Amino acid sequence: MRQVYVKEYGITPGNDRALLWKVRMMLDELQGTMGIEFVFESGTYHFYPDYAVEKTLYISNHDEDVPKRIAFDFSGWRKVKIRGEGAVFLFHTDILPFHLDRCHEILIEGITIDYERTGYSEGEIVELSGKRMVLRIDRKEYPYRVFHGELYFEEEGAYHPLYYGCLEMDRRRNAPVYQGRDISFNRPYPSSYGAVFREAGENLVEVTLTEDQQFPETSREGNRMILRHHLRTHPCFYITGSEGITLRDITIYHCTGMAVISQFTKDITIERVCLVRHPQKDRIFTATADGFHFVYAGGKIHIKNCVLENQLDDPVNIHGIYGRIHKVTSKREVIVELVEGMQKGVLLGTAGDYFAVIDNRTMLEQEHAVITEITWMNSDYQRIVFAEDMENLTPGFVVENQSWVPDVLIEGCTFRNNRARGLLLTSAGDVLVRDNTFETPGAAILIEGDSNYWFESGATRHIVIEGNRFHHCAYVSAWGKAPIQVSPSALVWEKDRRYHQYLEVRGNVFQCCDDRLVNAVNLKKLVFLDNKIERTTVFEPIKGQALELDGVLEVETDINKEQQI
């Protein structure tokens, strides 16, 4: 493999606004060359969006499908390594660090990623009484101003309002507060607080509620508030239509989206990729959304020896997309709608893929066939043509691409202190989760599927959870009913058919403050054996049964009946 030291192209550490121009010139010159290893020597490289590539991208589960500026656009590259010898990539304003599109055999390793100005800010609660809260905010680290009773944060030249909600973090544990929830101000829905902001001194902002409300009982002086003023727009790694991608030995401190999001990509390995708090800056948050997110993956997903903490959504989410049948034009042709706003514009497949037709009420398959054509009409609608006549094409039913089903292995990882849940596993492949540590406020393992709200598919076939450690999970009821939860949105099922098939939970250690272990519905078989249960007093107990089951056809367990009642 040919080594290319990027310093030969003038790409050196430093605060150079033209650095991305040099990157573009290098990549343009070498475009189409296989077998290259790009080497970045140690130091901090500043990347500004001034000369970045710009593309309109439809990134699933993100906001704002508008033109995005990209630092490293590797569209169409094959057999390439990007190696940092302790290099730090520091990005400025809204920019997407890496886009891998139609790539094969790409390895990225040995780099650290951060942003000069984070998309979120934070403050400490220094006073709290009923309808009044005072936050201490470091104006130098998180520049802000108050205009007409509203709080705005400066993000390298632009001001954004505190509009997207707040999350309170326990001052001792650096994790979401017990039985907490998202807090928002002046949003157009009933659960939001009406509030007026004013400056109350140097680095102090007073929040006064204007309606008949009080701050949550979970709020405490000394706790930190994560202040969200940026949409989830720019992941670190956006991978599409690719195969054989490896990310290894990478540290990510922040991004304004997910750390990794892939669509229609086969065989992904993520090893020792750590999404962690910055050790010097002491920010309590990391990414603004999920850790690793996979939409219609194929082959094998292997996540090994990673640490994901303090991000503002789930560490791992694996799923497909249900497209809702909007109009039936013939027995072979339908127009399908993408309903969920964060899925808009994502093409559901290609000609030759197997598509299933699914009753949205039961979420059970009615029939399936190969498609011969799929046409992107616009970000809302797609036209799909089947290879044969179909008998169950019904408006309101959904379609699912069943050609993209990954096997999953997640091992040796730590997931802790993030907002919401742990691993969201909705893949019909073989799924094995072993030797991991979970400290999540919601369900550590969530097996869901939904054809009416999020429209994330699909039905699972074989999931094994073994040799893991679950520490005090599901202490926020809004994010989980138990450490392990199976909860597809279809609560209507046929007599002998179930949406999810087989879940085995064996040889794990559960440290719990109450009885709850598994909450499951609409599952064919649950095996719960040889697990060690340790009772702790970290949190107040939450009411529930050890195994709370509804519509589970077969159960094999060594939990006694008294614990299940």
C-alpha angles and dihedrals in degrees: 000000000000114000117219115191103207092214086075086070093047094261103141136148115281145085099289117152089201095056094105090053088061091047090053092050091050094048093045091053094049098037111136095020114127127206099038127148113198111205123201113192120221119286139078118295117196116212120194124185095235097104100018125132112263125212137160105243131185101210113186117236092013133104129244111031092203132124110306128200114229127203099196113024108184098173111163097002122144134196097005134149125199109195128182119198092210092316119166116210110203113190127201126216121327109350134133109228101205133015116181109186124172089351130154129201101358123166123189117182146153102033137120121215129202140146126239091222116026122224090233133048133200142212140185123240105237099164130026131171123151106291097008131077129172119204126198107216123181100234092195094055095035109025112208143165135193116231122182094336095313128109118233130184125209116230108188097305103341131081121223125187124237091254109129100068140259135257122209117221125201109249094220101043100032086225136106113293121261111275090356129148142194114289123207135178130216094353120148098251134083099251093057121099122239106225146166121214127206137169110258100182140311107339090351127120123184120211117198121185114229101196136057093286140105132206114270119281087238092065117106138179109257094033119120125238121213105215113208116204103148133072119237097262114136123045120193095237122024110184122184136173092351140130136208100020121169126187112185139169095004127147119203121189100173147350134165093243136015123331092232128007122175132183126192094349128144129214109008123180120193112183128173092349105152124196099192144150116276107258095213103034094047094213110170093215135059122182121012093230140007127345105224119002126183124190116188096344125178139198110017134337111204118185112180136176096346129148119212119179143160097004117146097245142022122324095225132012123177120181149121130234129258112215113203118229105244101173135006111214098173141341088279104034135065139166109228126202128213101220107180110079095225091057097053116132097014109132109229098219147303137273110288096037121125113244126192126208110222133192103237092211097057096018087223123139116255099182142329141208143162116276119227098193140018121182126193103224097174138313090292105042141043130183116225127190120195124212092234141025113284125208102198106050101138130163108251094030115109135228127220131195105233097181091080108068119140131203109228133210119179115176143158095011135134121218116184150152097003128136113269127347141351123232119003104200117187104148126124090213127091107291123194123179112182142161096005132137120227127194101163128151091221132037110323091210118031121182106184136137124186133199099177110045119012092016092214113152153235158065117230127224110186126008125169122190110188141159096004131138119230112193117192095320127173096033091142107067094200089064101042145003094209139351088271117036133179109188119150110180093241106091092173115082139170121251100262103013128085134185096228120041119194134009122175120189109183138160098000130140117233119193102191138172092207142014100280117117110140131015111185140166134174095019127138100210136008123189114191111172143147095007121149116227119201120185117219137175101221092118137019110269118262116215116255147105128267092242111018105184135173124176094001108145100197130025127184111182145142092212105112122242094249090061090052096052 
